[in-house]
Amino acid sequence: MIIVNYGQNDATLNVLGREVLLDSLGKHYTYHYGLRLWNDSITSHNRNGGLGCGQNEDYV
């Protein structure tokens, strides 16, 4: 089960253990991390370095 909570202020959400600020398309991007909330799905991308290391998670 995925729980989405309000973050420290009204503009942020706590999703998958990260506090994020979503744009108008439901996306959040920082240097090595991307998240998208779309319809009933969550897509999370975490990159560790330049050699393709990382983790993709899709919750539908």
C-alpha positions in Angstrom: 0.0 0.0 0.0 1.3 3.5 -0.9 0.5 6.3 1.5 0.6 9.9 0.3 0.7 12.5 3.1 0.9 16.3 3.2 4.5 17.5 3.8 5.9 20.2 6.2 3.9 22.9 4.4 0.7 22.8 2.4 2.5 22.8 -1.0 4.4 19.6 -0.5 3.5 15.9 -0.3 5.4 13.0 1.3 5.5 10.2 -1.3 7.5 7.0 -0.9 9.5 8.6 2.0 10.4 11.8 0.1 9.0 15.2 0.5 8.2 16.5 -3.0 6.7 19.5 -4.6 4.6 18.6 -7.7 4.3 20.8 -10.8 1.0 21.2 -12.7 1.6 17.9 -14.6 2.1 15.9 -11.3 5.9 15.7 -11.8 8.8 16.3 -9.4 12.4 16.3 -10.4 15.7 16.9 -8.6 19.2 16.1 -9.6 19.1 12.3 -9.5 15.4 11.7 -8.7 12.2 12.0 -10.6 8.6 11.2 -9.5 5.3 11.3 -11.4 1.8 10.9 -10.0 -0.6 10.2 -12.9 -4.2 8.9 -12.7 -3.9 6.0 -10.2 -0.1 5.4 -10.8 3.2 6.4 -9.3 6.4 6.3 -11.3 9.7 6.8 -9.4 13.2 7.0 -10.9 16.4 7.2 -8.8 19.8 7.5 -10.5 23.1 6.9 -8.6 25.7 7.8 -11.2 26.6 8.1 -14.8 26.9 4.3 -15.6 23.2 3.5 -15.7 23.0 2.6 -12.0 19.7 3.3 -10.4 16.2 2.1 -9.6 12.9 2.5 -11.4 9.6 1.8 -9.5 6.2 1.8 -11.1 3.1 1.4 -8.9 -0.1 0.9 -10.9 
